[in-house]
Amino acid sequence: MAPVQLRTPRLAIDGGLPVRRPDAGWPVWPQPARGADAALLSVLASGRWAISSPYRGELAERRFAARFAQYTGARHCVPTDHGSSALVIALESLGLRSGALVLVPALTWTASATAVLRAGLVPVLVDVDPWTGCITPDTLDLNVGAQAVIAVHWACSMADVPALSRVAAARGMSVVEDAAQAHGARWQGRSAGTLGRLGCFSMQHGKVLTSGEGGAVVTDDDDLAPVLQELRADSRRYGTDRRPGALELVEDPSTMGSNFCMSEFSAALLCAQLDALERQNAVRTANYTRLAELLSQIPGVRLLRRRPEQDRLSLYEVPIVLDPLPEGRDNTWAARALSAELRTHVYTPRAPLSRSALLRPWTKPTIAPLAERFVALHRDRSYPGAEYLARHAVVLHHSAFLGPGTDMDDIAEAVAKVMADSGRHADRLRHGAGMKVN
C-alpha cells in the first residue's frame, strides 16, 4: 500500500483546507434494514404491542429471542428494554447477597457499574490493559473478596473471557460478559456473550444492532433462563397456553422481578436489523483492515491490539492511539483537529469511571450503604491503563466504516496531517525554549 500523502500541510482549524471534501458525506446511523418498515407495521396491526398482551399470534419478542439465540449460538435469549436492564437481571440471577462485590473495568460506559448498584451490589473498579482496553487476569483485584466479574468487550476489542473465567472459577466468582459493543464478534469461533456464564447486549441507538433502545441476556444455563424471564417480567415467565385471548405469561414465580420487557415494536425492528448485521460487519471489518495498514506507516499511531484468539471483529468505536503528543497538545485538541479535517465528529474516550460525573452513587440516598462502601473501597486506587487510553486516544464511531474504502484514505491522511503538525509544534516549542535560554 502506498505511503500516506499529505496534500495540504496547514490544519483546517488553523485556516487550511480540510482533507475531506465538502460534498463527501459520511454514512448515517441508524440505517433501517430492508423490511424494517413492514415489520413495524405488522406489529401495529397485530393487536399485540407488548408481551403481556392476550394471545393473537406469535410475539415478535419470542421470534427475536429465538433468532438472536441462534445467531450467538446460545441456548437461551431473554430480551429486555435496555442493555443496562440486561446487566441488572443477569447479576440478580446469580443469587448474590446484598452488598456483594463485583469487579468492573474502569474504562467502560457507566451502566456497567450503575447496573451493579441497581442490583443491590457494589462495583469495584479495576484497571484495563492499555493495549486492548479490556480487563485481564493480571488487572483483576483478587484480594477484595468479589463474587462476580463483569468482562466488557471494549470498543472493538474482546476481553479474554476464557482466561478470566479460569481465574474467577478458582475464587468461586461468576463472569458476566458485557457484550454491548460486540454484536457479532467471535473468540475462537464462539460468539461474544457466550463465553461467560451470562452475556449481556445493548441495542441502544448507537449500537451496531439497534432498535433505538433494547437489550438481551444470553446463556446456556437451563436453570437461569426461566429466572431471567421472571426477573424482567414482574415475576412472570412464558407458559404453554396459546389460546386466543389467553396470556402467555404465567404467575407461579420462583423470584420477584421488575418490568424490563422489550416492546413488540423494538423486537420486530430487531428481527429486520439482524438480517443486515453480518453484511454491515463485513464492510466495517474490510475498512478497518485497510485503515490499520495505512496507520501502520505513521509513527506514533496505533489501533487497539487484538488478541489472536479474536477471529472476528465487531466495531462499535475505533480508538486511534496517538503517542507521543507534544507538550501543550492533548487528545482533545487532536480530536478537534481531526473533526475539522474530516468534517465529522471525532471524539475522545469517556473518562475512566473513577472520575466520571455519571458514577456518583452518593447522590442517591436510597443506596447510601452501598455508596459508602463504594467510596471506602476506592480510596487511593489508581488506573494507569484506563487513564492512558483516555488521554491518548481519539475515537471514531462505527458508522464511519460503512462507506467506501477511500474513506479510510481520508482518515489516514487526516491523522498523518495532525501528527505532522504535532511534530512541528514540538519543534517550535524546543526552538522557543532555546531562545529563552539564550
Beta strands, then each sheet from edge to edge (+ up, - down):
strand 1: 76-80
strand 2: 101-105
strand 3: 122-126
strand 4: 148-152
strand 5: 174-178
strand 6: 186-187
strand 7: 190-191
strand 8: 198-202
strand 9: 215-219
strand 10: 237-238
strand 11: 249-250
strand 12: 301-303
strand 13: 310-312
strand 14: 317-322
strand 15: 393-397
sheet 1: 1+ 9- 8+ 5+ 4+ 2+ 3+
sheet 2: 7+ 6- 13+
sheet 3: 10+ 11-
sheet 4: 12+ 14- 15+
end
